[in-house]
């Protein structure tokens, strides 16, 4: 079955916005309006490619399971088989 990144990502964004609105209400007594557009959530995970191309004309390449800004990162063999192999 195909897996969509957009749907759960939008849900996480909406959930976090709701938590922030509840905390704002707790602190101030004021309500908030929460809007959660799926396109906003999708662009938040895809914006790096657009920004890099717009600013420098360069297309980002795949780095596999490693990134330049976070550590530790990698895949490590374990003794148990999971859904990834």
N, C-alpha and C positions, 0 to 999 in steps of 0.2 A: 504494500500500500504506500503511495507517495506520502512524503512528509513535507509539511509546509513550515518554514521558519517564521513566516509573517504572523500566523494566527497565535501561536503561543507567545511570541515576542510582544505582540500588541496587548495580550492579556497581562503579561508581566508589567508593561508600562502602565496599563490602567490600574492594576493592583497597587503599584507604588504611588501613583497619583492619588488614589483613594486613601492610602495610609497617610500621605502628606496632608491631605485635606482634613482628615480626622485629627491629626496632631495640631493643625492650625486651629481647628474648632476648640480643641481642648485648651489650648493656650490663650486664645483670644475670645472665644465664644461666638465668633463669626463663622458663617458658612462659606463654602467655596463651590464653584462650579467646576466639575471635572469633565474634560473632553479627552477622548482617546481615539485618534484617527489611526487606522492601520498603516496608512502611508507614512505618517510621522515615525511610527515605530520601525517600519521597514527601512526608511532612510537613515535612521540612527545607526543601523548596523552596516549600511552600504555606503555611507557618505564618504568614507576615506578614499575610495576609488574616484569618486566624482571630484573631490577637492584636489587630489593629487594631479588629476588630468587637467582641471581648470587652472591650477596655479603653475604647473611645471610642464604640462603636455606629456607627462609620463604615465604609462599604464603600469599599475602595480602587478607584480608577479606573485604566484602562489609560493608560500614558504613552507608548505606541509604542515606539520604540527608544531612548528617552532615560530616564535615571534621575536622581534628585535627589542621589545620593551618590557617583557615579563619573564620572570624566572621563579621557580623552575618550570620548565615546559618540556614535554616529550611524552612518548608512549613507552611504557615499561611492561615487560612481559610478567604476567602473574601466573600462579598455579591453577587458577580457576578459569573456566571458559565462561564468557558472558555474551551479551547480544552483539558485541563487536567482533567476535571470532573466538 
